[in-house]
Amino acid sequence: MNQAVRPIPEGYRTVTPHLVCEQALDAIAFYRKAFGAVEIARLPGPDGKIMHAELRIGDSPIMLAQDFPEFGSLGPLALKGTPVVIHLYVEDADAVWAQALEAGARPVMPLSDMFWGDRYGQVVDPFGHRWSIATHKQDLTQEQIMDGMNKMMAAGCPGQQAG
């Protein structure tokens, strides 16, 4: 074949999250139940640990692997948290929020209508990864967003909890 190899494979974006999880098999099951993930590929190692898996949530790919502490590959549970939030835009934030909680996610920022025009909240999954769930409800100008942010800050930024 003389076809040129694409530098970014079909179905991928420039940035693709690659999650490390202490129990990768359980994480795959959780992401299916919580976010409707579809498993695309799975490469188990000789000991059964997931060396690499690929999922798709909506139109976005996510890579996933088991933790390998012996090689310095640790998940958020071992690290006692994560500074990263994986953002999900969905058709119905309330439905996905309820589905994620039912699957075992823990809310860390209540789902509510936000000053930037999204219905938005954050959860932590059982593997320590933090997810924001949002539905865009309103197109606002930068000035409207700034005004809303200033009002929220003056009110004390309610609802934010430590993750």
DAQUIUR-V438310 format. One record per backbone hydrogen bond with DSSP energy under -1.0 kcal/mol. NH is the residue of the N-H (numbers start at 0). CO is the residue of the C=O. If there is no record, write none. Layout:
nh = {NH:NH}
co = {CO:CO}
//
This chain:
nh = {11:18:20:26:27:28:29:30:31:32:33:34:35:36:37:39:40:42:44:47:50:51:52:53:54:55:56:59:61:62:63:64:65:66:67:70:71:72:78:80:85:87:89:95:96:97:98:99:100:101:102:104:105:107:108:111:113:116:118:119:120:121:122:123:124:127:130:131:132:133:134:136:137:144:145:146:147:148:149:150:151:152:153:154:156:160}
co = {8:62:64:22:23:24:25:26:27:28:29:30:31:30:55:53:53:51:48:44:42:42:63:40:61:37:59:56:54:16:52:18:49:20:72:67:68:67:74:75:129:131:133:91:92:93:94:95:96:97:98:99:123:121:121:119:117:113:134:111:132:108:130:105:128:124:122:85:120:87:118:116:116:140:141:142:143:144:145:146:147:148:149:150:151:107}
//
